[in-house]
Amino acid sequence: MLVKYVPQLVHKLKLEFPILSDPGQLFLEQLRVVFSLPNDLIEIYKDFGIDLERFNGDKSWRLPLPGQIIVDQYGVVKNVDFYTDHTQRPEPNEVLKLLKRL
């Protein structure tokens, strides 16, 4: 997501934590948690009015895997969960338990 869209997302979702903007998805690429959409899925996204070229700022049509990285206040990674199936997501109550242990 481009930096210019972050404030809009934070406001819309009432987020109270920092959001990473990764133009070109270079950080996601280093973590190996980004994938390119196949052409048939790109067309479906376009039919729904989803314009990844605009939000990503490039023509790659790539998305991150759904998941999370929990980092403590010292920058130490405490938990990593990513899913290849987009219908699987971190369970919010489990995430809260992990965060409370920090």
N, C-alpha and C positions, 0 to 999 in steps of 0.2 A: 504494500500500500504506500502511495506517495505521502510525504510529510503533510501536504496541504489538506489531506482528508482526515488526519488523526484528530484534530480538535472536534470536528463534526461527529466522528464516531464516539469519542469520549463523552460529548454532550448527550448524544442520542441514547447511549446505553448507561449514562450516569456512572461512568467508571471512576474509581478512586485510586487507580494505580497507573504507572507509566506504560505506554504502548510503544513497542518497537516499530519503527518505520525502516523498511529494508529495500530501498529502491534498487531495482535490478536483481533483487532476491539473492544477493551475494552471500549474505550470512546464512540464509536457509540452505543455499547450495553447499556451503562448507559443512553444515550439519547433516547434509544429505536427507533433508526432510521436505523437499520440494519436488513436484511432479508436473509434467506437461499434460494438458488435457488432450485427448484424441479428437480428431476432426469432427466426428459425429457429435461428441459432447459439446464442443465449441458451438456448433450450430444450435443445439438445444439451449445453451446459455444465452446466445444471441436472441433466440425466440422469446426468452423470458425477460429480455431487456438488460441482461447482465453484461457489462462491458469491461472485461478485465484489462483490455488494452488501456482504457482511460484510468482505471484505478491503479494499475501496476506501472503505468507510464512507459510501457514497451509492448511489443507485439508477440511476446512469448506464450501467452495464455497458460501460465503456470500458477499453481496454488501450493500452499504448504499442506503437509499432512495434518490432519486434526490431531491435536495433542497439547502437551504442556511441558514446560521446563520450569521447575521451581528452584529459585536461587535465593540463598539467604542474604542477610545484610552485609556479609563479608565477600560476596561474590562466589560463594561455594555452591556448586550444583548439588541439590539435595534429592531431586527426583526428576526422572525423565519418563514420559509416556507418550508414544506416538502410535497412530493406528493407520493401517493401509485401507481399512474399510471406513468410509466417511460416515457411516451410520453409528459407529462406535465413538463415544466421547468419554472424557474423564467424568467420573461420577462426582458431582459437586460436593456431596457430604464427605467423600474420601479425600478430596482436595483440601477441604477445610480442616480435616483431621491432620493432614500432613503439615499444613500451614501453622496450626496451633502448636505443633511440636518444635517449631523453629525458635 
